[in-house]
Amino acid sequence: MVSVQDTEGGKAKANIWTDAAKFKANGDKLAADAARLDAAAKSGNLDQIKAAFGAYAGNCKTCHDEFRNN
């Protein structure tokens, strides 16, 4: 059976496998940020939406910078 680690291709950097704990932590933070963004969107308050989106987008960028080849 081929594991995910044995696959090639895509845009992931090699450190996605060697620093899996950090990758998972980033994913968990992204999920929490998504929940806050959802709550802000449901509130209809534009300032809350902007703040929540900024945090969410920043998390996306951090993970892409650390774990994705361009």
Secondary structure, 3 states (H helix, E strand, C coil): CCCHHHCCCCCECCHHHHCHHHHHHHHHHHHHHHHHHHHHHHHCCHHHHHHHHHHHHHHHHHHHHHHECC
